[in-house]
Amino acid sequence: MTKEISPETLAAKIIVSGIHVTLTEALKEAAMSKASRLLRHNDRILRIRLDIEHDKTRSVEEEYVAKGHIEIGGPDLVASAASEDAYKSLDLLMDKLDKLVRRRHRKHVDTRKHPHLTEK
C-alpha cells in the first residue's frame, strides 16, 4: 500500500493554516509530510485540514493547539492536541488522527468480511 502521491495531489488534499501564529516553511513542510502519511492508510480520504493555533490565554503547557479535520466517506474524523510547542502539538495530533483513520479502515474491512445475516 505504499504508493507515491504527487506533490500537486498533496497540495490539493492537505490544507494547513495558522491561527494567531505565522506558519514558517519548516512548520508547513512538517505538517504536509506528516499528513501525507495518513493518505497512505486510506485512499478514500478527500481532504485533510490542519489548523495550528497559538492561544495566549491557555496555560503554558497547552499554549499551542493543533486541530485536524479529515473529510472521508461517512462521518468526518476530528481531533485536537495541545502542548507547549507547535511541533509537539502537531506530532500528538498526527498520532490521534492516525489511530482514527486506522480504526475506521479496520471497521470497514471487518464489515466487508463478516456481513450480517440479512446481507448474505
Secondary structure as the mmCIF struct_conf table of DSSP 4:
data_model
#
loop_
_struct_conf.conf_type_id
_struct_conf.id
_struct_conf.beg_label_comp_id
_struct_conf.beg_label_asym_id
_struct_conf.beg_label_seq_id
_struct_conf.end_label_comp_id
_struct_conf.end_label_asym_id
_struct_conf.end_label_seq_id
HELX_RH_AL_P HELX_RH_AL_P1 PRO A 7 LYS A 13
STRN STRN1 ILE A 14 ILE A 19
BEND BEND1 HIS A 20 VAL A 21
HELX_LH_PP_P HELX_LH_PP_P1 THR A 22 THR A 24
HELX_RH_AL_P HELX_RH_AL_P2 GLU A 25 HIS A 41
TURN_TY1_P TURN_TY1_P1 ASP A 43 ARG A 44
STRN STRN2 ILE A 45 HIS A 54
TURN_TY1_P TURN_TY1_P2 LYS A 56 THR A 57
BEND BEND2 ARG A 58 ARG A 58
HELX_RH_3T_P HELX_RH_3T_P1 VAL A 60 GLU A 62
STRN STRN3 TYR A 64 ILE A 72
BEND BEND3 GLY A 73 PRO A 75
HELX_LH_PP_P HELX_LH_PP_P2 ASP A 76 ASP A 76
STRN STRN4 LEU A 77 SER A 83
BEND BEND4 GLU A 84 ASP A 85
HELX_RH_AL_P HELX_RH_AL_P3 ALA A 86 LYS A 113
BEND BEND5 HIS A 114 HIS A 114
HELX_RH_3T_P HELX_RH_3T_P2 LEU A 117 GLU A 119
#
